[in-house]
Amino acid sequence: MEFYAVTTTSLYRVSDGKGKDGSPIIERIKVRKSSFLPVGCRLAGGNLIGIARTRIILYERDYLKIATKSRQTSEDAGPNNWRDQTAPIIGLFFRIQEAEECLGFEDWRVCDERWQKQTEEVLEAIGDSHQVFIFSKYDPISFR
């Protein structure tokens, strides 16, 4: 599965496919303004992608806790298992044209209501049992 995430700083391609390092793919494909991370840069480390209003984060399952929870959110795994992460999310999209349009707006908000329909489409397609994409379950950062 692949989708696009617009954050407060960038546009990312997000995929459950594996990169050269074995991590799922979160690749910066456009930036809103200049940034210290270049276009083409991939976030690295981790085998799961956590999705929350505040960020998309690569993380590793905490194997000490796995006996009690097989599908750990990034919060359950804990900050020691977090790797690279994005800025806060404005919207999630299947169509790159819509993501690019969103990136071009200046008056956006985190989880902007203008792109709620597209974001919900992506969240519904991912579902609650995806093997790589896992939603945060904690308010106020949860999408669900």
N, CA, C and O atoms as a DFTB+ gen file, in Angstrom:
576 C
 N C O
     1  1       0.848      -1.176       0.000
     2  2       0.000       0.000       0.000
     3  2       0.891       1.235       0.000
     4  3       1.940       1.267       0.644
     5  1       0.454       2.241      -0.730
     6  2       1.211       3.488      -0.806
     7  2       0.246       4.668      -0.736
     8  3      -0.852       4.626      -1.292
     9  1       0.677       5.715      -0.044
    10  2      -0.092       6.959       0.009
    11  2       0.875       8.116       0.188
    12  3       2.081       7.919       0.339
    13  1       0.325       9.332       0.169
    14  2       1.132      10.543       0.323
    15  2       0.698      11.270       1.587
    16  3      -0.491      11.346       1.899
    17  1       1.664      11.797       2.299
    18  2       1.393      12.545       3.526
    19  2       1.948      13.952       3.369
    20  3       3.121      14.141       3.046
    21  1       1.086      14.934       3.603
    22  2       1.527      16.328       3.618
    23  2       1.668      16.724       5.076
    24  3       0.739      16.580       5.871
    25  1       2.854      17.227       5.411
    26  2       3.119      17.688       6.773
    27  2       3.297      19.206       6.750
    28  3       3.184      19.837       5.698
    29  1       3.570      19.771       7.888
    30  2       3.760      21.218       7.962
    31  2       5.004      21.675       7.202
    32  3       5.165      22.869       6.949
    33  1       5.884      20.746       6.838
    34  2       7.111      21.115       6.132
    35  2       7.273      20.484       4.758
    36  3       7.982      21.037       3.917
    37  1       6.632      19.331       4.501
    38  2       6.997      18.537       3.326
    39  2       5.864      17.668       2.804
    40  3       4.797      17.559       3.408
    41  1       6.140      17.049       1.648
    42  2       5.290      16.015       1.071
    43  2       6.107      14.728       1.064
    44  3       7.232      14.699       0.565
    45  1       5.536      13.670       1.619
    46  2       6.202      12.370       1.713
    47  2       5.432      11.307       0.948
    48  3       4.202      11.331       0.891
    49  1       6.169      10.379       0.363
    50  2       5.591       9.137      -0.160
    51  2       5.770       8.105       0.943
    52  3       6.878       7.907       1.441
    53  1       4.684       7.450       1.323
    54  2       4.712       6.488       2.426
    55  2       4.268       5.136       1.881
    56  3       3.215       5.034       1.252
    57  1       5.068       4.097       2.119
    58  2       4.759       2.782       1.566
    59  2       5.130       1.683       2.553
    60  3       6.082       1.808       3.323
    61  1       4.354       0.602       2.511
    62  2       4.706      -0.548       3.341
    63  2       5.724      -1.448       2.644
    64  3       6.118      -2.476       3.193
    65  1       6.154      -1.068       1.433
    66  2       7.253      -1.765       0.783
    67  2       8.542      -1.512       1.553
    68  3       8.603      -0.594       2.372
    69  1       9.552      -2.297       1.307
    70  2      10.800      -2.176       2.064
    71  2      11.881      -1.463       1.255
    72  3      12.053      -1.717       0.063
    73  1      12.604      -0.568       1.925
    74  2      13.752       0.089       1.329
    75  2      14.983      -0.796       1.448
    76  3      14.895      -1.924       1.933
    77  1      16.127      -0.289       1.008
    78  2      17.373      -1.059       1.057
    79  2      17.764      -1.463       2.472
    80  3      18.382      -2.509       2.673
    81  1      17.404      -0.631       3.462
    82  2      17.753      -0.953       4.850
    83  2      16.716      -1.861       5.514
    84  3      16.845      -2.185       6.695
    85  1      15.691      -2.272       4.767
    86  2      14.665      -3.148       5.318
    87  2      13.518      -2.420       5.990
    88  3      12.547      -3.046       6.417
    89  1      13.620      -1.102       6.088
    90  2      12.557      -0.306       6.709
    91  2      11.454      -0.018       5.702
    92  3      11.717       0.047       4.501
    93  1      10.211       0.158       6.176
    94  2       9.169       0.662       5.285
    95  2       9.608       2.022       4.736
    96  3      10.493       2.663       5.303
    97  1       9.001       2.454       3.652
    98  2       9.463       3.656       2.953
    99  2       8.674       4.896       3.361
   100  3       7.449       4.941       3.242
   101  1       9.395       5.889       3.838
   102  2       8.864       7.230       4.065
   103  2       9.877       8.166       3.404
   104  3      10.924       8.469       3.977
   105  1       9.549       8.618       2.190
   106  2      10.492       9.392       1.380
   107  2       9.978      10.805       1.147
   108  3       8.843      11.006       0.716
   109  1      10.826      11.772       1.439
   110  2      10.489      13.180       1.199
   111  2      10.586      13.434      -0.300
   112  3      11.639      13.235      -0.906
   113  1       9.464      13.881      -0.899
   114  2       9.487      14.107      -2.343
   115  2       9.347      15.579      -2.723
   116  3       9.669      15.955      -3.850
   117  1       8.872      16.414      -1.803
   118  2       8.821      17.868      -2.022
   119  2       8.898      18.555      -0.669
   120  3       8.515      17.991       0.356
   121  1       9.404      19.789      -0.685
   122  2       9.439      20.574       0.553
   123  2       8.676      21.874       0.353
   124  3       8.618      22.417      -0.750
   125  1       8.098      22.355       1.431
   126  2       7.360      23.624       1.408
   127  2       8.347      24.784       1.320
   128  3       8.144      25.722       0.549
   129  1       9.397      24.718       2.099
   130  2      10.469      25.722       2.121
   131  2      11.778      24.965       2.213
   132  3      11.777      23.737       2.299
   133  1      12.876      25.665       2.196
   134  2      14.155      24.972       2.315
   135  2      14.225      24.249       3.655
   136  3      13.639      24.674       4.650
   137  1      14.955      23.152       3.644
   138  2      15.021      22.314       4.837
   139  2      16.390      21.660       4.913
   140  3      17.085      21.524       3.906
   141  1      16.767      21.256       6.119
   142  2      18.060      20.595       6.269
   143  2      18.018      19.169       5.724
   144  3      19.069      18.602       5.425
   145  1      16.826      18.571       5.586
   146  2      16.700      17.254       4.959
   147  2      16.330      17.448       3.490
   148  3      15.311      18.073       3.197
   149  1      17.128      16.931       2.569
   150  2      16.878      17.177       1.149
   151  2      15.730      16.331       0.587
   152  3      15.349      15.311       1.161
   153  1      15.194      16.782      -0.543
   154  2      14.236      15.974      -1.294
   155  2      14.937      14.677      -1.679
   156  3      16.114      14.689      -2.040
   157  1      14.226      13.567      -1.604
   158  2      14.813      12.259      -1.885
   159  2      15.279      11.541      -0.638
   160  3      15.554      10.341      -0.674
   161  1      15.370      12.264       0.464
   162  2      15.798      11.672       1.731
   163  2      14.723      10.697       2.226
   164  3      13.529      10.982       2.146
   165  1      15.163       9.553       2.734
   166  2      14.242       8.580       3.315
   167  2      14.470       8.498       4.813
   168  3      15.606       8.488       5.287
   169  1      13.380       8.441       5.541
   170  2      13.501       8.216       6.977
   171  2      13.982       6.785       7.170
   172  3      13.682       5.914       6.354
   173  1      14.718       6.539       8.229
   174  2      15.337       5.228       8.396
   175  2      15.133       4.676       9.797
   176  3      14.858       5.406      10.749
   177  1      15.276       3.362       9.887
   178  2      15.204       2.665      11.161
   179  2      13.786       2.258      11.488
   180  3      12.849       3.031      11.283
   181  1      13.626       1.079      11.984
   182  2      12.305       0.634      12.395
   183  2      11.653      -0.292      11.391
   184  3      12.040      -0.351      10.224
   185  1      10.649      -1.019      11.874
   186  2       9.926      -1.949      11.018
   187  2       8.428      -1.684      11.007
   188  3       7.674      -2.412      10.360
   189  1       7.989      -0.651      11.716
   190  2       6.582      -0.261      11.768
   191  2       6.459       1.233      11.505
   192  3       7.389       1.998      11.762
   193  1       5.299       1.642      10.989
   194  2       5.022       3.059      10.783
   195  2       3.833       3.435      11.653
   196  3       2.723       2.939      11.463
   197  1       4.086       4.320      12.610
   198  2       3.025       4.827      13.466
   199  2       2.415       6.064      12.840
   200  3       3.127       6.932      12.335
   201  1       1.083       6.144      12.874
   202  2       0.383       7.280      12.277
   203  2      -0.414       7.986      13.360
   204  3      -1.318       7.410      13.965
   205  1      -0.063       9.246      13.593
   206  2      -0.751      10.078      14.585
   207  2      -0.896      11.474      13.995
   208  3      -0.233      11.808      13.012
   209  1      -1.750      12.278      14.583
   210  2      -1.923      13.649      14.098
   211  2      -0.611      14.434      14.180
   212  3      -0.353      15.309      13.354
   213  1       0.192      14.126      15.155
   214  2       1.415      14.884      15.402
   215  2       2.598      14.450      14.549
   216  3       3.601      15.160      14.487
   217  1       2.502      13.285      13.883
   218  2       3.650      12.811      13.108
   219  2       3.362      11.446      12.481
   220  3       2.416      10.747      12.845
   221  1       4.217      11.106      11.530
   222  2       4.361       9.730      11.073
   223  2       5.734       9.322      11.569
   224  3       6.708      10.048      11.371
   225  1       5.820       8.176      12.207
   226  2       7.060       7.795      12.876
   227  2       7.444       6.358      12.542
   228  3       6.605       5.458      12.567
   229  1       8.710       6.155      12.232
   230  2       9.252       4.804      12.108
   231  2       9.649       4.348      13.499
   232  3      10.268       5.099      14.253
   233  1       9.300       3.135      13.834
   234  2       9.684       2.621      15.147
   235  2       9.808       1.107      15.105
   236  3       9.386       0.453      14.151
   237  1      10.394       0.575      16.154
   238  2      10.546      -0.872      16.285
   239  2       9.677      -1.368      17.422
   240  3       9.513      -0.700      18.443
   241  1       9.133      -2.533      17.226
   242  2       8.339      -3.181      18.265
   243  2       9.226      -3.410      19.491
   244  3      10.392      -3.783      19.358
   245  1       8.679      -3.188      20.664
   246  2       9.396      -3.472      21.908
   247  2       9.180      -4.950      22.222
   248  3       8.103      -5.348      22.666
   249  1      10.195      -5.746      21.992
   250  2      10.042      -7.190      22.133
   251  2       9.892      -7.634      23.582
   252  3       9.447      -8.754      23.832
   253  1      10.249      -6.789      24.541
   254  2      10.012      -7.130      25.943
   255  2       8.527      -7.069      26.277
   256  3       8.061      -7.745      27.194
   257  1       7.782      -6.250      25.522
   258  2       6.347      -6.101      25.771
   259  2       5.498      -6.930      24.819
   260  3       4.272      -6.931      24.931
   261  1       6.119      -7.627      23.895
   262  2       5.353      -8.282      22.838
   263  2       4.426      -9.372      23.351
   264  3       3.408      -9.652      22.718
   265  1       4.742      -9.984      24.463
   266  2       3.875     -11.042      24.990
   267  2       2.491     -10.505      25.333
   268  3       1.501     -11.233      25.256
   269  1       2.420      -9.241      25.707
   270  2       1.128      -8.676      26.081
   271  2       0.436      -7.956      24.938
   272  3      -0.791      -7.857      24.936
   273  1       1.183      -7.451      23.968
   274  2       0.581      -6.710      22.852
   275  2       1.332      -7.021      21.569
   276  3       2.510      -6.689      21.442
   277  1       0.665      -7.652      20.625
   278  2       1.339      -7.959      19.365
   279  2       1.322      -6.767      18.407
   280  3       2.200      -6.652      17.552
   281  1       0.330      -5.878      18.543
   282  2       0.242      -4.699      17.673
   283  2       0.461      -3.454      18.512
   284  3      -0.496      -2.812      18.944
   285  1       1.687      -3.121      18.735
   286  2       2.021      -1.979      19.578
   287  2       1.966      -0.679      18.800
   288  3       2.490      -0.583      17.690
   289  1       1.328       0.321      19.391
   290  2       1.429       1.661      18.838
   291  2       2.830       2.176      19.150
   292  3       3.547       1.585      19.957
   293  1       3.216       3.272      18.516
   294  2       4.533       3.850      18.812
   295  2       4.617       4.250      20.281
   296  3       5.682       4.155      20.891
   297  1       3.496       4.698      20.852
   298  2       3.493       5.086      22.268
   299  2       3.690       3.871      23.166
   300  3       4.386       3.953      24.178
   301  1       3.077       2.733      22.798
   302  2       3.256       1.506      23.578
   303  2       4.700       1.015      23.511
   304  3       5.246       0.543      24.509
   305  1       5.314       1.126      22.339
   306  2       6.700       0.679      22.178
   307  2       7.657       1.570      22.958
   308  3       8.695       1.107      23.432
   309  1       7.309       2.851      23.092
   310  2       8.116       3.775      23.888
   311  2       9.169       4.505      23.085
   312  3       9.645       3.995      22.070
   313  1       9.541       5.707      23.532
   314  2      10.496       6.557      22.813
   315  2      11.850       5.906      22.547
   316  3      12.515       6.264      21.575
   317  1      12.273       4.968      23.376
   318  2      13.560       4.311      23.132
   319  2      13.556       3.508      21.837
   320  3      14.618       3.209      21.290
   321  1      12.377       3.159      21.343
   322  2      12.254       2.382      20.113
   323  2      11.876       3.235      18.906
   324  3      11.707       2.709      17.806
   325  1      11.743       4.537      19.100
   326  2      11.405       5.437      18.000
   327  2      12.645       5.713      17.168
   328  3      13.757       5.795      17.690
   329  1      12.437       5.853      15.881
   330  2      13.511       6.222      14.968
   331  2      13.146       7.562      14.320
   332  3      12.719       8.477      15.025
   333  1      13.299       7.702      13.027
   334  2      12.991       8.968      12.352
   335  2      11.489       9.240      12.333
   336  3      10.671       8.322      12.406
   337  1      11.145      10.542      12.233
   338  2       9.735      10.924      12.208
   339  2       9.547      12.214      11.423
   340  3      10.499      12.952      11.173
   341  1       8.289      12.472      11.035
   342  2       7.958      13.666      10.264
   343  2       7.457      14.772      11.187
   344  3       7.322      14.589      12.397
   345  1       7.189      15.914      10.582
   346  2       6.487      17.015      11.256
   347  2       4.994      16.651      11.323
   348  3       4.588      15.642      10.746
   349  1       4.171      17.452      12.015
   350  2       2.734      17.167      12.119
   351  2       2.041      17.065      10.753
   352  3       2.434      17.722       9.788
   353  1       1.009      16.232      10.699
   354  2       0.289      15.930       9.464
   355  2      -0.806      16.956       9.182
   356  3      -1.562      17.343      10.073
   357  1      -0.874      17.385       7.930
   358  2      -1.971      18.231       7.462
   359  2      -3.035      17.360       6.792
   360  3      -4.228      17.543       7.035
   361  1      -2.608      16.409       5.948
   362  2      -3.550      15.517       5.280
   363  2      -2.851      14.311       4.685
   364  3      -1.644      14.331       4.444
   365  1      -3.633      13.248       4.448
   366  2      -3.160      12.018       3.814
   367  2      -3.930      11.845       2.506
   368  3      -5.121      12.149       2.431
   369  1      -3.233      11.352       1.470
   370  2      -3.819      11.318       0.131
   371  2      -3.378      10.075      -0.631
   372  3      -2.263       9.588      -0.442
   373  1      -4.253       9.563      -1.494
   374  2      -3.868       8.528      -2.452
   375  2      -3.376       9.152      -3.750
   376  3      -2.554       8.553      -4.444
   377  1      -3.860      10.339      -4.091
   378  2      -3.521      10.987      -5.354
   379  2      -2.495      12.102      -5.121
   380  3      -2.718      13.025      -4.339
   381  1      -1.375      11.987      -5.818
   382  2      -0.290      12.948      -5.624
   383  2      -0.716      14.363      -6.007
   384  3      -0.251      15.328      -5.401
   385  1      -1.592      14.503      -7.003
   386  2      -2.023      15.840      -7.417
   387  2      -2.720      16.560      -6.259
   388  3      -2.486      17.749      -6.041
   389  1      -3.561      15.857      -5.527
   390  2      -4.241      16.463      -4.377
   391  2      -3.250      16.800      -3.268
   392  3      -3.378      17.829      -2.604
   393  1      -2.265      15.933      -3.070
   394  2      -1.242      16.188      -2.051
   395  2      -0.424      17.424      -2.409
   396  3      -0.122      18.243      -1.541
   397  1      -0.066      17.562      -3.677
   398  2       0.701      18.732      -4.113
   399  2      -0.115      20.013      -3.958
   400  3       0.424      21.053      -3.583
   401  1      -1.412      19.938      -4.246
   402  2      -2.284      21.099      -4.063
   403  2      -2.322      21.503      -2.588
   404  3      -2.225      22.686      -2.263
   405  1      -2.459      20.535      -1.715
   406  2      -2.465      20.799      -0.270
   407  2      -1.152      21.442       0.167
   408  3      -1.155      22.406       0.932
   409  1      -0.034      20.912      -0.316
   410  2       1.280      21.445       0.050
   411  2       1.416      22.909      -0.348
   412  3       2.116      23.670       0.320
   413  1       0.754      23.311      -1.430
   414  2       0.851      24.678      -1.918
   415  2       0.070      25.707      -1.114
   416  3       0.302      26.907      -1.263
   417  1      -0.847      25.265      -0.271
   418  2      -1.630      26.201       0.537
   419  2      -0.778      26.778       1.662
   420  3       0.112      26.107       2.184
   421  1      -1.055      28.015       2.028
   422  2      -0.328      28.664       3.123
   423  2      -1.133      28.682       4.422
   424  3      -0.557      28.688       5.510
   425  1      -2.449      28.691       4.312
   426  2      -3.293      28.860       5.504
   427  2      -3.856      27.524       5.999
   428  3      -5.066      27.390       6.181
   429  1      -2.995      26.552       6.212
   430  2      -3.412      25.225       6.643
   431  2      -3.352      25.091       8.158
   432  3      -2.781      25.925       8.860
   433  1      -3.956      24.023       8.630
   434  2      -3.905      23.644      10.047
   435  2      -3.532      22.170      10.130
   436  3      -3.739      21.430       9.168
   437  1      -2.996      21.737      11.243
   438  2      -2.721      20.317      11.443
   439  2      -4.050      19.573      11.324
   440  3      -5.051      19.988      11.909
   441  1      -4.058      18.477      10.568
   442  2      -5.274      17.692      10.280
   443  2      -6.371      18.591       9.737
   444  3      -7.498      18.592      10.231
   445  1      -6.025      19.343       8.725
   446  2      -6.920      20.342       8.148
   447  2      -8.219      19.714       7.650
   448  3      -8.200      18.706       6.943
   449  1      -9.340      20.316       8.024
   450  2     -10.661      19.803       7.656
   451  2     -10.901      19.821       6.152
   452  3     -11.729      19.055       5.659
   453  1     -10.199      20.674       5.412
   454  2     -10.385      20.720       3.956
   455  2      -9.983      19.412       3.290
   456  3     -10.467      19.094       2.204
   457  1      -9.105      18.657       3.930
   458  2      -8.642      17.396       3.360
   459  2      -9.056      16.206       4.222
   460  3      -8.438      15.143       4.165
   461  1     -10.096      16.391       5.010
   462  2     -10.577      15.316       5.882
   463  2     -11.080      14.117       5.072
   464  3     -10.826      12.972       5.446
   465  1     -11.787      14.367       3.974
   466  2     -12.316      13.272       3.150
   467  2     -11.179      12.398       2.622
   468  3     -11.239      11.172       2.722
   469  1     -10.144      13.024       2.060
   470  2      -9.014      12.269       1.525
   471  2      -8.285      11.525       2.638
   472  3      -7.892      10.371       2.465
   473  1      -8.107      12.181       3.773
   474  2      -7.434      11.544       4.907
   475  2      -8.223      10.332       5.378
   476  3      -7.640       9.280       5.642
   477  1      -9.533      10.464       5.487
   478  2     -10.380       9.343       5.918
   479  2     -10.314       8.183       4.930
   480  3     -10.330       7.023       5.341
   481  1     -10.239       8.483       3.621
   482  2     -10.099       7.418       2.615
   483  2      -8.855       6.585       2.888
   484  3      -8.900       5.356       2.848
   485  1      -7.751       7.261       3.163
   486  2      -6.495       6.556       3.436
   487  2      -6.611       5.756       4.730
   488  3      -6.225       4.588       4.771
   489  1      -7.133       6.364       5.775
   490  2      -7.259       5.674       7.060
   491  2      -8.154       4.443       6.942
   492  3      -7.843       3.394       7.507
   493  1      -9.263       4.564       6.213
   494  2     -10.172       3.422       6.022
   495  2      -9.485       2.302       5.255
   496  3      -9.649       1.130       5.596
   497  1      -8.715       2.645       4.220
   498  2      -8.020       1.632       3.427
   499  2      -6.971       0.895       4.260
   500  3      -6.770      -0.307       4.087
   501  1      -6.310       1.607       5.153
   502  2      -5.316       0.976       6.026
   503  2      -6.007       0.021       6.992
   504  3      -5.543      -1.101       7.194
   505  1      -7.099       0.453       7.583
   506  2      -7.830      -0.403       8.520
   507  2      -7.121      -0.548       9.854
   508  3      -6.088       0.075      10.102
   509  1      -7.695      -1.376      10.700
   510  2      -7.171      -1.542      12.058
   511  2      -6.259      -2.749      12.235
   512  3      -5.803      -3.013      13.348
   513  1      -5.984      -3.482      11.168
   514  2      -5.166      -4.686      11.336
   515  2      -4.003      -4.764      10.351
   516  3      -3.483      -5.850      10.094
   517  1      -3.592      -3.625       9.798
   518  2      -2.458      -3.607       8.862
   519  2      -1.195      -4.037       9.596
   520  3      -1.013      -3.718      10.771
   521  1      -0.329      -4.755       8.905
   522  2       0.884      -5.287       9.528
   523  2       1.996      -4.260       9.709
   524  3       2.882      -4.457      10.540
   525  1       1.965      -3.161       8.943
   526  2       3.031      -2.157       9.022
   527  2       2.522      -0.826       9.562
   528  3       3.176      -0.210      10.403
   529  1       1.361      -0.376       9.087
   530  2       0.800       0.908       9.509
   531  2      -0.056       0.708      10.757
   532  3      -1.004      -0.076      10.745
   533  1       0.279       1.415      11.827
   534  2      -0.462       1.281      13.085
   535  2      -0.822       2.672      13.590
   536  3       0.043       3.539      13.724
   537  1      -2.110       2.876      13.869
   538  2      -2.600       4.169      14.343
   539  2      -2.320       4.359      15.820
   540  3      -2.384       3.411      16.603
   541  1      -2.009       5.591      16.194
   542  2      -1.968       5.945      17.607
   543  2      -3.385       5.811      18.144
   544  3      -4.354       6.087      17.436
   545  1      -3.500       5.391      19.385
   546  2      -4.837       5.254      19.981
   547  2      -5.062       6.256      21.103
   548  3      -6.078       6.203      21.796
   549  1      -4.125       7.157      21.280
   550  2      -4.193       8.084      22.403
   551  2      -4.683       9.465      21.976
   552  3      -4.137      10.059      21.046
   553  1      -5.704       9.975      22.650
   554  2      -6.162      11.349      22.425
   555  2      -5.159      12.289      23.057
   556  3      -4.569      11.927      24.075
   557  1      -4.933      13.447      22.531
   558  2      -5.597      14.057      21.379
   559  2      -4.879      13.805      20.058
   560  3      -5.213      14.447      19.062
   561  1      -3.907      12.896      20.012
   562  2      -3.145      12.711      18.773
   563  2      -3.711      11.624      17.873
   564  3      -3.228      11.442      16.756
   565  1      -4.708      10.909      18.328
   566  2      -5.298       9.820      17.565
   567  2      -6.178      10.336      16.435
   568  3      -6.874      11.340      16.590
   569  1      -6.146       9.645      15.295
   570  2      -7.075       9.937      14.206
   571  2      -8.421       9.276      14.454
   572  3      -9.437       9.711      13.912
   573  1      -8.434       8.243      15.260
   574  2      -9.658       7.439      15.442
   575  2     -10.101       7.415      16.876
   576  3     -11.109       6.787      17.200
